[in-house]
Amino acid sequence: MEILRKFKLPGRSKSPIFVFTATGLAFTAVTGTATAVSVFRDSPSNKIATAVEGVVRSSRAIYAISLTVADYKYSLRRLPADSDEYLQRLNEVHSRSARRILKLCESNKSFYVKAGQFVATLKLVPTEYSLALSSLQDQAVPCNFQEIKHVLTSNLGQNLTEIFSSFNEEPIAAASIAQVHHAVLKNHQEVAVKVQYPGLKQNMKLDTMIMSFLSKSVAKIFPEYRFDWLVYEFVKSISQELDFIQEANNSERIAKNFKHNKMITVPKVFWELTTTQVLTMQFCKGFKVDDVESLKSNNLSPEKVAKVLVEVFAEMIFVHGFIHGDPHPGNILVSPGGHNGFSLVLLDHGNCKTLDEGFRRDFCRLWEALILLDSNKIQELGKQFGVGKYAKFFPVIFTGRTSESKSGLGKGMSIQERQKLKQEVKLLRLEDITTFMGSLPPDFLSVLRTDGLVRSITLKLGAPKRTRLLAYAKYAVYGLDYKPPSESDFVEKSMISRSVMLMSYLRLRLILGKETTI
């Protein structure tokens, strides 16, 4: 449910600020912080070229956002917010603006692509934006190998021929901040080598500064606009992804959390060949988790894969309190074979999040209340999460039904419920949406983004909505009583904990009055 689709824009007009003054700010930022965009661009003339490039990128962003603000402000002026004409015009502006922002991301590349991907995964933005920006997920232009080679040798301290018996210069994957190469070590071990593009930290300083500047500038035109939280969360996320040592630690932590789960594979890290800019790990074969044709050709059930997927992420969220923050299809492979027919390979652990223990337990309680449609409990937890009256939208956001719903779990809403919700949403203002999103704890936003990505994959795999809902319910009740067992008594306590979870879940199923295979 994209609540933002029908937000009201403010009717009053204010004098626009001259955001183009940021061009001078951009030039200062680039010349002051960027020593070079790459290791090969450190001459005075190239520093100037880098500064000019920064100004062009920044000016392009300022122009696109300014035009978008003007489009909303003047296209919707004098129209009653509850009129059909307003809603039609609003959808048209959403479409134009989404295409404009997509073009900006494609032109500026790097962190703008990453920011576009970040926004596309937020289920509370208008559909036009999420659909348009989702195309950025597979867009990345590989870096010239000579620059990549320089990063490798400067980080590893040796020539490639001294470390690898073979190294494929053509990347097997490329993203907005790094690309991955297949290689074979001297001991014949196949590895995947992730190499960070040169000059990223300098670009990040400028790009994120401009994003923050634009957010604050637009807020002066639209006082109801409060998306500073979005820029803050993005900057925090991307800062973590630039440290490959942290990513390697995240990878090992997830591997430890799932070491007794034979359905999960996390590539081994080769620490002696890993630095902040280079990550070397075990090479794992497989195909994207949403590749339905490959699943069927290997006699694997897409629904079974979906069930394993949602249970893995449910366990991360509700039990471990440590989540993979970027589970798009390219980061999850299906590897055929093994006792159960397949395993899921989890890649790219740069964007991981440790949830506050109090939040984790409250989120477990929230999901128990969502499944049981306990309105009083949902409102109580809404106060704890800081969103107050807006907690009534939690059931719609997470389960696709209202708190007064009479529909079965995963069945969606009745026509009457949809009509009532539509009327409530029409009354929402932009201030309501930004207040709601800005009030949510950072942990909630991280979970919301992860859940959105998992939900989109299960949808493509054709799994019923109940698959995800019941998995979340099961691990929510498990998470409420979960206490990490020590290594010495892991098996015994784990079996007891899962038995308690199963009993709690069975009681929940009896209350629901539905028959479902667990």
BAVO-826525 format. One record per residue (C-alpha): residue in one letter; chain; residue number from 1; x, z, y. Coordinates in steps of 0.001 Angstrom, whole numbers. Example, Ala and Ser with C-alpha at 12.3 -4.5 7.8 and 13.67 -1.06 7.14 Angstrom:
REM residues 2
  r  c    k     east       up    north
  a  A    1    12300     7800    -4500
  s  A    2    13670     7140    -1060
END
This chain:
REM residues 518
  r  c    k     east       up    north
  m  A    1        0        0        0
  e  A    2     1597    -1073     3270
  i  A    3      -21     1305     5768
  l  A    4     1888     -264     8645
  r  A    5       49    -3533     8189
  k  A    6    -2708    -2499    10579
  f  A    7    -1025     -113    12972
  k  A    8    -2174      -72    16586
  l  A    9      288     -990    19267
  p  A   10       71      821    22598
  g  A   11    -2168     -783    25144
  r  A   12     -404      380    28291
  s  A   13     2391    -1714    29736
  k  A   14     5756     -506    30966
  s  A   15     8513    -2346    32759
  p  A   16    10889    -3765    30162
  i  A   17    14491    -2582    30226
  f  A   18    17336    -5040    30381
  v  A   19    18675    -4686    26866
  f  A   20    21120    -7510    27379
  t  A   21    23457    -5040    29043
  a  A   22    24448    -4234    25470
  t  A   23    26581    -7361    25425
  g  A   24    29161    -5627    27570
  l  A   25    28877    -2575    25357
  a  A   26    29459    -4759    22309
  f  A   27    32591    -6303    23800
  t  A   28    33982    -2864    24594
  a  A   29    33177    -1626    21100
  v  A   30    34844    -4547    19371
  t  A   31    38023    -4570    21427
  g  A   32    38262     -805    21258
  t  A   33    37702     -289    17545
  a  A   34    38516    -3473    15674
  t  A   35    42182    -3833    14903
  a  A   36    41309    -6896    12853
  v  A   37    38466    -8348    10865
  s  A   38    40844    -8992     8000
  v  A   39    44420    -8273     7098
  f  A   40    45339   -11804     8151
  r  A   41    43842   -11532    11642
  d  A   42    46044    -9026    13433
  s  A   43    47617   -11186    16143
  p  A   44    46543   -10667    19808
  s  A   45    44795   -14043    19901
  n  A   46    42817   -13257    16765
  k  A   47    41855    -9839    18145
  i  A   48    40272   -11666    21054
  a  A   49    38531   -14032    18635
  t  A   50    37265   -11019    16716
  a  A   51    35952    -9474    19930
  v  A   52    34185   -12695    20880
  e  A   53    32661   -12911    17398
  g  A   54    31415    -9349    17818
  v  A   55    29801   -10181    21132
  v  A   56    28081   -13216    19614
  r  A   57    26722   -11163    16687
  s  A   58    25547    -8386    19002
  s  A   59    23961   -10739    21513
  r  A   60    22168   -12537    18699
  a  A   61    20727    -9200    17534
  i  A   62    19709    -8160    21046
  y  A   63    17993   -11505    21640
  a  A   64    16075   -11400    18348
  i  A   65    14845    -7815    18819
  s  A   66    13953    -8378    22478
  l  A   67    11958   -11477    21584
  t  A   68    10194    -9558    18816
  v  A   69     9245    -6734    21188
  a  A   70     7909    -9219    23731
  d  A   71     5961   -11045    21007
  y  A   72     4126    -7881    19935
  k  A   73     3603    -6641    23468
  y  A   74     2136    -9796    24963
  s  A   75      442   -11394    21950
  l  A   76    -1773    -8338    21446
  r  A   77    -2430    -7362    25064
  r  A   78    -6052    -6707    26079
  l  A   79    -7326    -7068    22503
  p  A   80    -9467    -4224    21091
  a  A   81    -7442    -2665    18291
  d  A   82   -10426    -2545    15947
  s  A   83   -11421    -6189    16436
  d  A   84   -10975    -8933    13844
  e  A   85    -9116   -11048    16398
  y  A   86    -6590    -8242    16912
  l  A   87    -5948    -7922    13186
  q  A   88    -5584   -11674    12761
  r  A   89    -3205   -11897    15722
  l  A   90    -1246    -8902    14406
  n  A   91     -697   -10581    11034
  e  A   92      531   -13704    12818
  v  A   93     3018   -11683    14894
  h  A   94     4195    -9869    11758
  s  A   95     4906   -13242    10106
  r  A   96     6767   -14679    13102
  s  A   97     8791   -11509    13599
  a  A   98     9689   -11205     9910
  r  A   99    11038   -14770     9918
  r  A  100    12962   -14033    13119
  i  A  101    14590   -10895    11656
  l  A  102    15380   -12745     8427
  k  A  103    17151   -15467    10401
  l  A  104    19116   -12799    12292
  c  A  105    20284   -11187     9059
  e  A  106    21244   -14542     7561
  s  A  107    23207   -15490    10692
  n  A  108    25029   -12184    11201
  k  A  109    25540   -11545     7469
  s  A  110    27489    -8434     6333
  f  A  111    25736    -5206     7401
  y  A  112    22731    -7053     8779
  v  A  113    22046    -8384     5285
  k  A  114    22454    -4868     3948
  a  A  115    20093    -3511     6609
  g  A  116    17534    -6206     5790
  q  A  117    17719    -5314     2102
  f  A  118    17279    -1644     3010
  v  A  119    14132    -2318     5049
  a  A  120    12691    -4663     2382
  t  A  121    12607    -1831     -140
  l  A  122    10517      457     2086
  k  A  123     6937      122      912
  l  A  124     5501     1342     4221
  v  A  125     6552    -1705     6230
  p  A  126     4164    -4645     6667
  t  A  127     4012    -7008     3702
  e  A  128     5314    -9889     5810
  y  A  129     8593    -8034     6374
  s  A  130     9126    -6855     2807
  l  A  131     8426   -10335     1418
  a  A  132    10645   -12155     3902
  l  A  133    13585    -9744     3760
  s  A  134    13496    -9419      -16
  s  A  135    15034   -12907     -178
  l  A  136    18261   -11356     1172
  q  A  137    18832    -9571    -2137
  d  A  138    20577   -12531    -3723
  q  A  139    22275   -13906     -613
  a  A  140    26023   -13413     -393
  v  A  141    28892   -15778      367
  p  A  142    32079   -14949    -1584
  c  A  143    35235   -14216      380
  n  A  144    38299   -16471      204
  f  A  145    40350   -15385    -2815
  q  A  146    43620   -15212     -854
  e  A  147    42136   -12430     1272
  i  A  148    40720   -10729    -1826
  k  A  149    44115   -11011    -3525
  h  A  150    45793    -9351     -549
  v  A  151    43335    -6429     -738
  l  A  152    44061    -6096    -4466
  t  A  153    47855    -6139    -4227
  s  A  154    47980    -3854    -1169
  n  A  155    45716    -1320    -2896
  l  A  156    47131    -1494    -6420
  g  A  157    50769    -1813    -5347
  q  A  158    51599    -4556    -7864
  n  A  159    51190    -8265    -8354
  l  A  160    48137    -9220   -10371
  t  A  161    50279   -10756   -13120
  e  A  162    51916    -7351   -13705
  i  A  163    48516    -5693   -14327
  f  A  164    46282    -8367   -15834
  s  A  165    46850   -10916   -18570
  s  A  166    44153   -13015   -16865
  f  A  167    42169   -12743   -13639
  n  A  168    39281   -15079   -12800
  e  A  169    39554   -16094    -9154
  e  A  170    35888   -17097    -9081
  p  A  171    33705   -13992    -8580
  i  A  172    31027   -13251   -11167
  a  A  173    28963   -11475    -8491
  a  A  174    29020   -11249    -4721
  a  A  175    27179    -8856    -2427
  s  A  176    27199    -7990     1258
  i  A  177    30185    -5614     1129
  a  A  178    32141    -6609    -2002
  q  A  179    32530    -9116    -4814
  v  A  180    33278    -8637    -8509
  h  A  181    35818   -10512   -10641
  h  A  182    36241   -10629   -14413
  a  A  183    39722    -9829   -15666
  v  A  184    41592    -8855   -18841
  l  A  185    44185    -6091   -18892
  k  A  186    47516    -6345   -20728
  n  A  187    46005    -4340   -23587
  h  A  188    43230    -6995   -23936
  q  A  189    40556    -4726   -22423
  e  A  190    37954    -6726   -20459
  v  A  191    37276    -5256   -17028
  a  A  192    35160    -5933   -13956
  v  A  193    37093    -5542   -10697
  k  A  194    35045    -4815    -7581
  v  A  195    36894    -5666    -4368
  q  A  196    35740    -4695     -887
  y  A  197    35782    -7349     1812
  p  A  198    38506    -6755     4422
  g  A  199    37637    -5440     7884
  l  A  200    34284    -3909     6946
  k  A  201    34795     -522     8576
  q  A  202    35480    -2131    11936
  n  A  203    32388    -4336    11652
  m  A  204    30299    -1356    10587
  k  A  205    31164      599    13735
  l  A  206    29962    -2218    15947
  d  A  207    26916    -3285    13939
  t  A  208    25532      209    13461
  m  A  209    26165     1090    17098
  i  A  210    24172    -1942    18216
  m  A  211    21374    -1119    15768
  s  A  212    21170     2409    17178
  f  A  213    21270     1101    20753
  l  A  214    18426    -1341    20082
  s  A  215    16317     1316    18390
  k  A  216    16620     3628    21398
  s  A  217    16060      778    23864
  v  A  218    12878     -437    22207
  a  A  219    11621     3157    22164
  k  A  220    11680     3090    25972
  i  A  221     9315      134    25947
  f  A  222     7171     1483    23102
  p  A  223     7197     5312    23348
  e  A  224     5309     5405    20064
  y  A  225     8222     3658    18365
  r  A  226    10390     6263    16605
  f  A  227    12554     4606    13967
  d  A  228    15813     6393    14731
  w  A  229    15452     7971    11284
  l  A  230    15675     4489     9736
  v  A  231    18955     3657    11476
  y  A  232    20318     7106    10615
  e  A  233    19454     6782     6919
  f  A  234    20914     3273     6757
  v  A  235    24189     4315     8412
  k  A  236    24526     7296     6075
  s  A  237    23825     5085     3072
  i  A  238    26258     2316     3984
  s  A  239    29044     4797     4846
  q  A  240    28921     6132     1305
  e  A  241    29038     2646     -202
  l  A  242    32328     1820     1542
  d  A  243    34182     4523     -419
  f  A  244    34813     3260    -3961
  i  A  245    36374     6586    -4988
  q  A  246    33020     8214    -4266
  e  A  247    31264     5438    -6176
  a  A  248    33499     6055    -9193
  n  A  249    32688     9781    -9063
  n  A  250    28968     8973    -8840
  s  A  251    29308     6683   -11851
  e  A  252    30929     9394   -13968
  r  A  253    28300    11939   -12932
  i  A  254    25464     9664   -14040
  a  A  255    27315     8902   -17273
  k  A  256    27605    12647   -17947
  n  A  257    23898    13210   -17185
  f  A  258    22918    10567   -19767
  k  A  259    25698    10987   -22308
  h  A  260    23205    11998   -25032
  n  A  261    20884     9072   -24252
  k  A  262    21814     6090   -26439
  m  A  263    19612     3775   -24368
  i  A  264    21870     4083   -21312
  t  A  265    25339     2619   -20755
  v  A  266    27474     3381   -17700
  p  A  267    30738     1396   -17487
  k  A  268    33909     3459   -17875
  v  A  269    36066     3786   -14743
  f  A  270    39773     2901   -14906
  w  A  271    41077     5435   -12402
  e  A  272    44640     4153   -12366
  l  A  273    43290      857   -10969
  t  A  274    40752     2349    -8552
  t  A  275    41120     3055    -4814
  t  A  276    38775     3324    -1834
  q  A  277    38647     -506    -1698
  v  A  278    39097    -1500    -5350
  l  A  279    37041     -286    -8299
  t  A  280    38018    -1274   -11840
  m  A  281    35563     -581   -14641
  q  A  282    34646    -1587   -18143
  f  A  283    33137    -5071   -18376
  c  A  284    29621    -4936   -19843
  k  A  285    27661    -7979   -20962
  g  A  286    23944    -8388   -20399
  f  A  287    21286   -10061   -18285
  k  A  288    19200    -8851   -15356
  v  A  289    16530    -6345   -16270
  d  A  290    13751    -8509   -14785
  d  A  291    14818   -11672   -16655
  v  A  292    11662   -11926   -18764
  e  A  293    12691   -15197   -20437
  s  A  294    15985   -13728   -21679
  l  A  295    14180   -10633   -22926
  k  A  296    11729   -12678   -24953
  s  A  297    14404   -15025   -26278
  n  A  298    16216   -11935   -27620
  n  A  299    12976   -10631   -29172
  l  A  300    12818    -7729   -26758
  s  A  301     9551    -6413   -25349
  p  A  302     9452    -6451   -21514
  e  A  303     7003    -3528   -21623
  k  A  304     9376    -1473   -23779
  v  A  305    12230    -2218   -21385
  a  A  306    10007    -1180   -18471
  k  A  307     9123     2090   -20222
  v  A  308    12794     2954   -20790
  l  A  309    13606     2003   -17196
  v  A  310    10960     4241   -15588
  e  A  311    11821     7145   -17892
  v  A  312    15497     6891   -16936
  f  A  313    14717     7008   -13216
  a  A  314    12039     9650   -13680
  e  A  315    14674    11832   -15368
  m  A  316    17075    11214   -12473
  i  A  317    14475    12163    -9853
  f  A  318    12620    15061   -11450
  v  A  319    15251    16578   -13750
  h  A  320    18825    15766   -12719
  g  A  321    18176    15700    -8978
  f  A  322    20819    12966    -8707
  i  A  323    19487     9444    -8235
  h  A  324    20783     5895    -8181
  g  A  325    19639     4732    -4752
  d  A  326    19826      961    -5226
  p  A  327    18222      -17    -8551
  h  A  328    17560    -3670    -7789
  p  A  329    17636    -6081   -10789
  g  A  330    21246    -7128   -10190
  n  A  331    22387    -3539   -10698
  i  A  332    20595    -3026   -14022
  l  A  333    21456    -5130   -17064
  v  A  334    19832    -5317   -20473
  s  A  335    22430    -5455   -23230
  p  A  336    20940    -6547   -26594
  g  A  337    22033    -4812   -29786
  g  A  338    22484    -1272   -30973
  h  A  339    20226     1037   -32974
  n  A  340    17262      663   -30601
  g  A  341    17623    -3068   -30044
  f  A  342    18966    -2836   -26494
  s  A  343    20471     -556   -23894
  l  A  344    20256     -494   -20106
  v  A  345    23560     -899   -18258
  l  A  346    23571      889   -14887
  l  A  347    25909     -703   -12329
  d  A  348    26837     -122    -8672
  h  A  349    26716     3623    -8027
  g  A  350    27815     3486    -4396
  n  A  351    24443     4565    -3055
  c  A  352    23627     7748    -4966
  k  A  353    21839    10807    -3654
  t  A  354    21973    14483    -4631
  l  A  355    18534    15977    -4053
  d  A  356    18130    19459    -2662
  e  A  357    17044    21750    -5511
  g  A  358    14086    23093    -3533
  f  A  359    12959    19546    -2749
  r  A  360    13313    18492    -6388
  r  A  361    11023    21262    -7579
  d  A  362     8483    20648    -4790
  f  A  363     8474    16946    -5643
  c  A  364     7742    17854    -9279
  r  A  365     4799    19954    -8059
  l  A  366     3617    17096    -5871
  w  A  367     3494    14685    -8799
  e  A  368     1642    17159   -10963
  a  A  369     -894    17484    -8139
  l  A  370    -1052    13691    -7695
  i  A  371    -1831    13113   -11355
  l  A  372    -4524    15823   -11326
  l  A  373    -5792    14786    -7844
  d  A  374    -5467    18378    -6655
  s  A  375    -6209    17807    -2939
  n  A  376    -5527    21398    -1894
  k  A  377    -2123    21409    -3576
  i  A  378    -1254    18014    -2078
  q  A  379    -2089    19263     1431
  e  A  380     -114    22475      849
  l  A  381     2931    20506     -250
  g  A  382     2410    18102     2644
  k  A  383     2968    21009     5019
  q  A  384     6155    21947     3182
  f  A  385     7378    18347     3477
  g  A  386     6566    18447     7198
  v  A  387     3915    15699     7290
  g  A  388      804    17853     7695
  k  A  389    -2456    15886     7720
  y  A  390     -736    12675     6628
  a  A  391     -278    14159     3142
  k  A  392    -3675    12700     2287
  f  A  393    -1932     9326     1990
  f  A  394      465    10524     -747
  p  A  395    -1943     9578    -3573
  v  A  396    -2337     6058    -2158
  i  A  397     1389     5558    -1625
  f  A  398     2468     6761    -5069
  t  A  399     -481     6253    -7428
  g  A  400    -2636     3586    -5783
  r  A  401    -5757     5750    -5523
  t  A  402    -7207     8228    -3014
  s  A  403    -7442    11977    -3527
  e  A  404   -11233    11612    -3919
  s  A  405   -10873     8823    -6474
  k  A  406   -13078     8745    -9561
  s  A  407   -11026     5952   -11149
  g  A  408    -8846     6561   -14172
  l  A  409    -5086     6914   -13826
  g  A  410    -3520     3523   -13108
  k  A  411    -6904     1828   -12627
  g  A  412    -6623     1490    -8873
  m  A  413    -9459     2091    -6435
  s  A  414   -13120     1216    -6529
  i  A  415   -14613    -1126    -3927
  q  A  416   -16135     1846    -2090
  e  A  417   -12808     3686    -2034
  r  A  418   -11020      619     -689
  q  A  419   -13561      209     2095
  k  A  420   -13276     3864     3101
  l  A  421    -9479     3699     3077
  k  A  422    -9550      497     5109
  q  A  423   -11544     2253     7811
  e  A  424    -9083     5156     7887
  v  A  425    -6094     2847     8085
  k  A  426    -7656      871    10938
  l  A  427    -7659     4079    12980
  l  A  428    -3945     4627    12479
  r  A  429    -1682     4072    15450
  l  A  430     1990     3181    15451
  e  A  431     2622     6743    16588
  d  A  432      940     8028    13407
  i  A  433     3141     5912    11150
  t  A  434     6416     6711    12877
  t  A  435     5512    10405    13052
  f  A  436     4776    10385     9331
  m  A  437     7977     8586     8359
  g  A  438    10129    10501    10828
  s  A  439     8811    13834     9545
  l  A  440     9664    13198     5903
  p  A  441    12799    14942     4592
  p  A  442    15734    12537     4000
  d  A  443    15471    13257      260
  f  A  444    11863    12053      299
  l  A  445    12862     8761     1910
  s  A  446    15584     8240     -712
  v  A  447    13124     8836    -3541
  l  A  448    10533     6608    -1871
  r  A  449    13023     3725    -1702
  t  A  450    14192     4165    -5310
  d  A  451    10620     4398    -6550
  g  A  452     9714     1210    -4679
  l  A  453    12508     -746    -6352
  v  A  454    11651      588    -9821
  r  A  455     7986     -192    -9242
  s  A  456     8734    -3820    -8301
  i  A  457    10787    -4318   -11492
  t  A  458     8093    -2874   -13771
  l  A  459     5539    -5098   -12050
  k  A  460     7631    -8189   -12815
  l  A  461     8029    -7033   -16423
  g  A  462     4246    -6929   -16727
  a  A  463     4052    -3234   -17568
  p  A  464      740    -1441   -16886
  k  A  465      728      894   -13866
  r  A  466       99     3793   -16247
  t  A  467     3563     3311   -17758
  r  A  468     5240     4500   -14575
  l  A  469     2625     7115   -13685
  l  A  470     2688     8799   -17086
  a  A  471     6495     8762   -17233
  y  A  472     6639    10431   -13824
  a  A  473     4027    12982   -14910
  k  A  474     5969    13783   -18077
  y  A  475     9281    14350   -16320
  a  A  476     7652    16179   -13395
  v  A  477     6332    18910   -15706
  y  A  478     9684    18930   -17527
  g  A  479    11555    19254   -14226
  l  A  480     9558    22304   -13147
  d  A  481    11028    24421   -15960
  y  A  482    14348    22627   -16336
  k  A  483    17593    24601   -16288
  p  A  484    20806    22697   -17065
  p  A  485    22118    23934   -20454
  s  A  486    25775    24753   -20920
  e  A  487    27953    22402   -22985
  s  A  488    28179    24821   -25923
  d  A  489    24436    25064   -26535
  f  A  490    23369    21703   -25134
  v  A  491    21627    20346   -28237
  e  A  492    19670    23522   -29046
  k  A  493    18513    24242   -25500
  s  A  494    17826    20584   -24823
  m  A  495    15517    20422   -27835
  i  A  496    13721    23598   -26717
  s  A  497    13367    22296   -23151
  r  A  498    11949    18994   -24340
  s  A  499     9532    20825   -26659
  v  A  500     8300    22885   -23697
  m  A  501     7996    19679   -21660
  l  A  502     6001    18011   -24411
  m  A  503     3584    20951   -24665
  s  A  504     3120    21018   -20872
  y  A  505     2546    17287   -20836
  l  A  506       25    17478   -23667
  r  A  507    -1912    20087   -21693
  l  A  508    -1841    17733   -18718
  r  A  509    -3137    14870   -20879
  l  A  510    -5986    17066   -22164
  i  A  511    -6989    17848   -18586
  l  A  512    -6971    14155   -17761
  g  A  513    -9135    13513   -20795
  k  A  514    -7408    10220   -21673
  e  A  515    -5728     9148   -24869
  t  A  516    -2248     7808   -24313
  t  A  517      730     7336   -26579
  i  A  518     3668     9416   -25349
END
